[in-house]
Amino acid sequence: MGLAIYNSDSEILFKNRVLFIQEKNGYHDSDFSAVCWDDEKGLPTTVPFHTTRGASTGWATEDAPKEIWDKYKLFQHRANERWAKIKNLEATQAPKKGDKVKIVRNRKFEGKTGTFFFKGKNWYGDYVGVRLSDERTPEGKWKDVIFVNSVNVEVINHDKIEQQIEELLKTDISVK
């Protein structure tokens, strides 16, 4: 049947393309939307059709046939694959022992580079140890060492990974 936006007298849109209906409850009001398959874009789209904020008689019926659901499932599969690739790339951004890192936020040590050698936890969260040189004390401990919060450290090849993620986000996952 499709959906009519905010007024039951309006043109019926997305006939045989409504996948499912959603409701978002606010403090005093509710907004209703339908996730519909857009054949032109080859993507699902969310269309608001009714609200309790004012006079509204919009309606929607879940009426998508199996072939539309198949397209939607293929789209979801492609989106999940892309998401998994991005998460794998983001995991490579986490510093590992021996990685060259740069301190990107810290009032004293911002901009310094060194070698990641330690990861620990305290009351304030995860922290890391970065050695700035390979010098050691007579006792065998690293000489120039900084400990900072782990969110303040980035692996030096970070820009290349960010570029790969941006390229993945630009890939077309539409189903036409």
N, C-alpha and C positions, 0 to 999 in steps of 0.2 A: 504494500500500500504506500510506503514512503513516509514523508513527514510534511507538516505544514508549520511554518515558522510564526510563532506568537499570535496567529490569527487563523481560525479554522476556515476562513473564507479565502486565504491566500493560496497561491499555486502550490501544488504538491511537488515536492522535490525528492530526489534520490529514490525514485520508485524502484523497488526490488533491490535496493542497495544498503538498507539499514541493517547493520550487523548487530548492534546492541545499544541499549539505552542506559544512560548514567544519570545519577542524581547527586547534586552537591548541596548538602544542607548547610545553611548559614545560621546565624543566631536567631533570626526571626523569619527568614525566607529560604526557599529552595529554588535551585536552578536546575533545569533538566536539559540534557544534551543527548544527541545520538551520534554514535560513531558509524559513519557511512563510508562506503567504498566510492572513491572518486575515480571514474574510468579515465578521465583526461590526464590526471597526474599519475595514476597507477599506485596511489597511496590511500590509506585510510585518512579520513578527515573528521574532526569533531564539529558538529553543528548544534548550537544552542537553539532550542525550539519552544521552551516554555519556562515561565518563572512565576513565582508567587509574590513578586515585588509589586506587581500592579496587574491591571486587567490583561489577561493573556489566555487564549484558548488554543494554543499550539498543541500539536499532538504528533506522535510517531508510532510506527508499528515495526517490530523486528520482522523483516520479510526477505532477507538476503537468501538467495538459493545456494545450493551446494557449490557451484562453480565460483561464486563470489567468495564464499568461505575458503575455498581452496587457494584463491589468490591472496586472501588475507593471511592465511597460514604460511604461504610461501614468503610473503613480505615479512612476517614475524621471524621466520627462520633466517632470512638474510640480515635482518636487523640484529638478531641475537648473535650471529656469526661475527658481524662487524663489531659489536659490543665486546665480544670475547677477545678479538684481536687487539682492540684498544686497551683492554684491561691487561693483556699480556705485555704490551708495550709500556704501560704505566708501571707494571711490576719491575721492568728492567731499569726504571728510573730510581728505584730504591737502592741506596748505596750498599755495596757489599765490601767485605774486608779486602783491602788492597786497591780499591777504586780511587781514582783521582777525583777529589770533590772541591767545590767552592762554597764558601760560607756566604749566603745571599742576604741574610738578615741577622744582625747582631750589632749592638752599639759600639763594641770595641773592635771586633774582628771581621766586619763585613768586607768582602772582596778578597780575603786571603784564601789561598788554595793550599791543599795538602793531600795526604793519603789517609783514607778512612781505615781505622784499625780497631775500633771498639764500639759496641752498642750496649746500652744498659737502660734500666728503668729507675725512676725515683718518683717522689710525690707529684712532680710537675709533668710527668710523662716520659716519653723515650728521649734519651740523649745519646750523643755519639762522641767518640774521641777522634780528633783529627791531628795527625802529626805534621808539622810544617817542614821538618827536615829529617834526614836519616841519622842525625847525630844522636849518640847515646851517652849517658852519664857513666862514670866508672863502675856503678852498680849494675849497669846493663839496661837501665830504663831509658825510654825515649826522652830526649831533651826538650824540644819545642812542641808542647802538646796543648791543645785547646779542647775543652769539652763544651758542647753547645747542644741546644734542643734539636732533635732530629729534623723538624720541619724547616730549620734554617739552613739546611745543607742540600745541595744539588750535585748530582753527578755531572762532570764537565761536558759530556757529549749530550746533555739535556736538550739542546736546540734541535739536534737531528731527530731525536725521538718525538719532540713536539711537532716537527714538520711532518713526520710519518703519520702521526695521529690526525693532523689537519687534513692530509691527503685522504685518509680513510673516511673522515667525516664528509668529504666532498663526493665520495663514490655514490653512484646511483643505485639504490636498492628498490626502486619502484618495480611494480609488476604490471606489465601492460599486455 
